[in-house]
Amino acid sequence: EPLQPLPKPSEFEVFVQRLAGEPIKRFGSELMTSDDEPDMMSVSVPSDYALKVGDEVEIAIWGSVDAELLLQVDRTGRITIPRVGAVPVAGVRYADVERLITQRVSRVFKNFQLSVTLGQLRGLRVYVTGYVERPGAYVVPSLATMTQVLMQAGGPVASGSFRGIQLRRGAQ
């Protein structure tokens, strides 16, 4: 859904603008009126990202054997490659996963090349509360930023602000 312009200025904003004699932009308003809506699915995965249960691993193998596989990390933290078996990948850094899978596949096949990328990452349930357009629960990719989640919730209402955002995990 396209981003909507911010609502009418609040009474306080009108007062401040009148005192200043010029329009004053609300802090962070350019984030909400931009046509460049952030795409949470196109974030590049950092090399130190540790794979977790629910992440998808895309494997392309060519040479003596050809295969394109889309495998999900199961509850035990493994992916199962046909004719190779289970490979534990939970907790493995993204930079190291290709080497690990190549080692395991080389036990069964010879003369092949392999490429590993990550597909869809596991989702996180987050709750957005306070002075936002659409407070509630959202499922977002594990690499989503707070700004992206706030924008998905419609951004702050006229009485809200980008200044007092808090991230809470558990009791912290």
C-alpha positions in Angstrom: 0.0 0.0 0.0 1.4 3.4 -0.9 2.6 5.7 1.9 0.1 8.4 2.9 1.1 12.0 3.6 1.2 12.9 7.2 -2.0 14.1 8.8 -2.8 17.8 9.3 -0.4 19.5 11.7 -1.4 19.4 15.3 -2.4 22.6 17.1 1.0 22.8 18.7 2.8 22.5 15.3 0.6 25.3 13.9 1.5 27.5 16.9 5.2 26.8 16.5 5.1 27.5 12.7 3.3 30.7 13.3 6.0 31.8 15.8 8.8 30.8 13.4 7.1 32.5 10.5 7.9 29.6 8.2 6.9 26.0 7.8 8.7 23.6 10.1 9.0 20.0 9.1 8.2 17.4 11.8 11.3 15.4 12.7 11.5 12.3 10.5 8.5 13.3 8.3 10.6 12.7 5.1 10.6 9.0 6.1 6.9 8.8 5.9 6.3 10.8 2.8 9.0 9.3 0.6 8.0 7.3 -2.4 10.8 4.9 -1.6 9.0 2.4 0.6 11.5 0.2 2.3 11.5 -3.3 1.1 12.1 -5.6 4.1 12.7 -8.6 1.8 15.6 -7.1 -0.2 17.9 -6.5 2.7 21.3 -8.1 2.1 22.3 -10.7 4.6 25.5 -9.8 6.6 28.2 -12.4 6.5 28.1 -12.8 10.3 24.3 -13.7 10.3 23.9 -17.0 12.2 21.4 -19.3 10.6 18.4 -20.2 12.8 15.4 -22.6 12.8 13.0 -21.5 10.1 15.5 -19.9 7.7 15.5 -21.1 4.1 18.7 -22.2 2.4 18.9 -22.2 -1.4 21.5 -24.6 -2.9 22.5 -24.9 -6.5 24.7 -27.8 -7.5 26.1 -28.4 -11.0 28.7 -30.6 -12.6 28.6 -34.4 -12.0 25.2 -33.8 -10.3 22.6 -31.1 -11.0 20.2 -29.9 -8.4 18.4 -26.8 -7.2 17.2 -27.2 -3.7 15.2 -24.9 -1.4 15.6 -26.3 2.1 14.3 -25.0 5.5 16.3 -25.3 8.7 14.2 -27.7 10.7 13.5 -27.7 14.5 16.7 -29.7 15.2 18.7 -27.0 13.4 19.5 -29.2 10.3 18.8 -29.2 6.6 18.4 -32.5 4.8 20.1 -32.8 1.4 18.8 -35.7 -0.8 21.4 -38.5 -1.1 23.8 -36.6 1.3 21.8 -36.6 4.5 21.3 -34.1 7.4 23.6 -31.2 7.7 23.5 -29.2 11.0 23.5 -25.5 10.1 21.8 -23.7 13.0 24.3 -21.3 14.5 26.6 -21.4 11.5 27.6 -18.0 10.1 26.3 -17.2 6.6 29.9 -16.7 5.5 30.8 -20.3 6.5 27.7 -22.2 5.4 28.7 -22.8 1.8 32.1 -24.3 2.9 30.3 -26.6 5.4 27.8 -27.8 2.8 30.5 -28.3 0.2 32.4 -30.5 2.6 29.3 -32.6 3.3 28.3 -33.0 -0.4 31.9 -33.9 -1.4 31.7 -37.0 0.8 29.1 -38.4 -1.7 29.8 -36.6 -5.0 32.9 -35.6 -6.9 33.5 -33.0 -9.7 30.8 -30.6 -8.8 30.4 -26.9 -8.0 28.0 -25.5 -5.4 26.4 -22.2 -4.6 24.5 -21.4 -1.4 22.3 -18.4 -0.7 19.6 -17.6 1.8 16.0 -17.6 0.9 13.3 -16.3 3.2 14.5 -15.7 6.7 12.5 -16.7 9.7 9.9 -14.2 10.8 9.8 -12.4 14.1 6.5 -11.3 15.8 6.8 -7.7 17.0 4.2 -5.6 18.7 4.0 -1.9 17.8 2.2 0.2 20.5 1.8 3.8 21.3 1.1 6.8 19.0 1.1 5.0 15.6 -1.5 4.8 12.9 -2.0 1.1 13.1 -0.8 -0.4 16.4 -0.7 -4.2 16.7 1.3 -7.3 16.0 3.4 -7.7 12.9 5.5 -10.6 11.6 8.6 -9.2 10.0 11.9 -10.7 8.7 14.6 -11.1 11.3 16.7 -8.4 9.6 14.0 -5.7 9.6 14.9 -2.4 11.2 12.8 -0.5 13.7 12.2 2.2 11.1 10.8 -0.4 8.6 8.5 -1.9 11.3 7.3 1.6 12.3 6.6 2.4 8.7 4.7 -0.8 8.3 2.5 0.3 11.2 1.7 3.5 9.3 4.2 5.8 11.2 3.5 8.1 14.1 0.2 9.9 14.4 0.1 13.7 14.6 0.7 13.6 18.4 3.4 11.0 18.0 7.1 11.4 17.2 10.2 9.6 15.9 12.1 10.9 19.0 10.9 8.5 21.7 11.0 5.1 20.1 11.9 2.2 22.4 12.8 -1.4 21.6 11.9 -3.8 24.4 12.9 -7.5 24.6 11.6 -9.5 27.5 12.0 -7.4 30.6 14.6 -5.0 29.1 
